[in-house]
């Protein structure tokens, strides 16, 4: 079954990846990730119902804000690899550049490649320049990635009752 309208989700391509709107066929990979301990830093683990609700709400974010999270897929096979993009939920300080990489995709530089593309596009098209990323202090992989992206640790705060680091990304004109 296909949607009866077109979502405002632009498609981006990098050397190895496609950043696109999530499709129903991508749900299994997302549900597997959200059911795992790997999802602890993004609201998981979750059951299928909670995972479905979150999966669908990402499309609602695009509708409400005009930007959101892309599904990251392998350019050659269209295999879902994770999600990357902008999140600005009610009560947040400002829009965040966030990412989730599915287990089989980790360690290949996909998150860096996708986040760089999303960040550049967001700055150019949505005026989301110099955005933040919320990083759990225990999430050492995300802390390493955000530093590799050139962001700097700006401050600490409690976020959803847990310690959180806020990292500031450089403005795109400042990126080498």
C-alpha positions in Angstrom: 0.0 0.0 0.0 1.4 3.4 -0.9 0.7 6.8 0.6 -2.0 8.9 -1.0 0.1 12.1 -0.7 3.7 13.1 -1.0 5.6 13.8 2.2 7.9 16.8 2.3 11.0 14.7 2.8 13.8 15.5 0.3 16.1 12.7 -0.7 19.9 13.2 -0.2 22.7 11.1 -1.6 26.2 10.7 -0.5 28.9 8.5 -2.0 27.5 5.3 -0.4 24.2 6.3 1.1 20.7 7.6 0.4 18.9 9.6 3.1 15.2 9.3 2.4 11.7 9.1 3.9 11.2 6.0 6.0 9.0 3.4 4.3 6.9 0.6 5.8 9.4 -2.0 4.6 12.0 -0.3 6.8 10.1 -0.9 10.0 11.6 -4.4 10.9 15.1 -3.0 11.0 13.9 -0.1 13.1 11.9 -2.3 15.5 14.9 -4.7 15.9 17.1 -1.7 16.8 14.5 -0.2 19.2 14.0 -3.6 21.0 17.7 -3.9 21.7 19.9 -2.5 24.4 21.5 -0.4 21.7 18.4 1.9 21.8 19.0 2.8 25.5 20.2 6.3 24.5 17.2 7.0 22.3 14.3 5.9 24.5 14.6 2.1 24.2 14.3 -0.7 24.5 10.8 -0.5 23.2 8.2 -3.1 22.3 6.8 -3.3 18.7 3.9 -1.0 19.5 6.0 1.7 21.0 8.5 1.3 18.1 5.8 1.6 15.5 4.5 4.8 17.2 7.9 6.3 17.1 8.6 5.2 13.6 5.4 6.8 12.4 5.8 10.0 14.5 9.1 10.7 12.6 6.9 11.3 9.5 4.7 13.6 11.6 7.7 15.6 12.6 8.4 16.3 8.9 4.8 17.4 8.5 4.8 19.7 11.6 8.3 21.2 11.5 9.2 20.8 7.8 12.4 18.8 8.7 13.1 15.7 10.6 14.9 12.3 10.6 15.9 10.6 7.4 16.1 6.8 7.0 19.7 6.1 6.0 19.9 3.3 3.4 22.7 1.7 1.4 22.8 3.3 -2.0 23.3 0.0 -3.9 20.9 -2.3 -2.0 18.5 0.1 -0.2 19.1 -1.8 3.0 18.1 0.3 6.0 21.2 1.3 8.0 19.8 3.7 10.6 18.4 7.2 10.9 19.9 10.7 10.9 18.5 14.2 10.9 16.9 16.9 12.9 14.7 16.6 16.0 12.9 19.4 17.7 10.3 18.0 20.1 8.1 20.1 22.3 10.1 21.3 25.4 13.5 21.0 23.8 16.0 23.8 23.9 16.4 24.0 20.1 16.7 21.6 17.1 19.1 18.7 17.5 21.1 16.8 14.9 20.7 13.2 16.0 21.5 9.7 14.7 20.8 6.1 15.3 22.8 3.4 13.5 21.6 -0.2 13.3 24.0 -2.8 14.6 25.1 -4.3 11.3 26.0 -0.8 9.9 28.1 0.3 12.8 31.9 0.8 12.3 31.8 1.7 8.6 31.7 5.5 8.8 28.0 5.7 7.8 26.9 7.8 10.7 29.6 10.4 10.0 28.8 10.4 6.3 25.1 10.8 6.8 25.4 13.3 9.6 27.7 15.6 7.5 25.2 15.5 4.6 22.2 16.1 6.8 24.0 19.0 8.7 25.0 20.7 5.5 21.6 20.3 3.9 19.9 21.5 7.1 22.0 24.7 7.2 21.4 25.5 3.6 17.8 24.6 3.2 16.3 25.0 6.7 18.6 27.6 8.3 19.5 25.1 11.0 23.1 26.1 11.2 25.3 25.6 14.3 22.8 23.1 15.8 23.3 21.0 18.9 23.4 17.3 19.7 22.3 15.9 23.0 24.7 13.2 24.1 24.4 10.9 27.0 27.8 11.0 28.8 27.8 7.1 28.8 27.4 7.0 25.0 31.1 7.1 24.1 30.5 6.2 20.5 28.2 9.2 19.9 30.6 11.4 21.9 33.4 10.3 19.6 31.3 10.9 16.5 30.1 14.4 17.5 33.7 15.4 18.2 34.8 14.0 14.8 32.0 16.1 13.3 33.8 19.2 14.8 31.3 19.9 17.5 32.4 21.2 20.9 31.0 20.4 24.4 29.0 23.4 25.3 27.3 22.5 28.6 25.7 19.8 30.8 22.1 19.6 31.8 19.5 17.1 32.9 17.4 15.8 30.0 14.5 13.6 30.8 15.8 13.3 34.3 19.2 12.0 33.2 22.6 13.7 32.8 23.2 15.0 29.3 25.9 16.8 27.4 25.0 19.4 24.9 27.5 19.7 22.0 27.4 22.6 19.5 28.2 21.9 15.9 30.1 24.5 13.9 28.4 26.7 11.5 28.7 25.2 8.0 30.8 28.1 6.8 33.3 27.2 9.5 33.6 23.5 8.5 36.8 22.5 6.8 
